Amino acid sequence: MPQSNFERMIQLAEDVFSVKNDPEQLDVNEEVIEQLMAIHPATVSEQEEGEGPVAWVLVIPTTIQLMNQFLNKEITEKQLFVLTQTAKYFEAVYLCSALVLEEHRRKGITKQLVVDAIEKIRVNHKIESLFVWSFSKEGELAAEKIAKMLDLPLYQRKSN
């Protein structure tokens, strides 16, 4: 029996991010998704096409101060998430993760989901910059295109 889209998305997340092998990364589960939604409902987005999700996107609005601490490797991704939960205003958005099933890539799904999410966050917060910790060349290019579309500067945490 073939895997469902949901099962394929879970496997893709494990393959791309290897969260279980990296204690600095945010291990996204149902509890984390609830906490993200409490930060802002636009933090979690998905595109579904009949057979379940074909794309998942997570963005985390946060402060410039926390963004800089993360970019300078003073705090981990997990710490960024925890510390953001107490923030009252947001000036930056962390492009946390984007996963798209292979047969749905190169259709602009990620860009549209992220732009829509950030526009919803911008209704109540003055977002001044974006930042990313990219795990692939495709992720890096998508982040650059999103920053251009939103006319925002993009900052990148280097992996090593």
Secondary structure, DSSP 8 states (H G I E B T S, - for coil): ----HHHHHHHHHHHHH-GGG-TTS----HHHHHHHHHH-GGGEEEEE-SSSEEEEEEEEEE-HHHHHHHHTTSS-HHHHHHHHTT-S--SEEEEEEEEE-GGGTTSSHHHHHHHHHHHHHHTTS---EEEE--SSHHHHHHHHHHHHHHT--EEE----
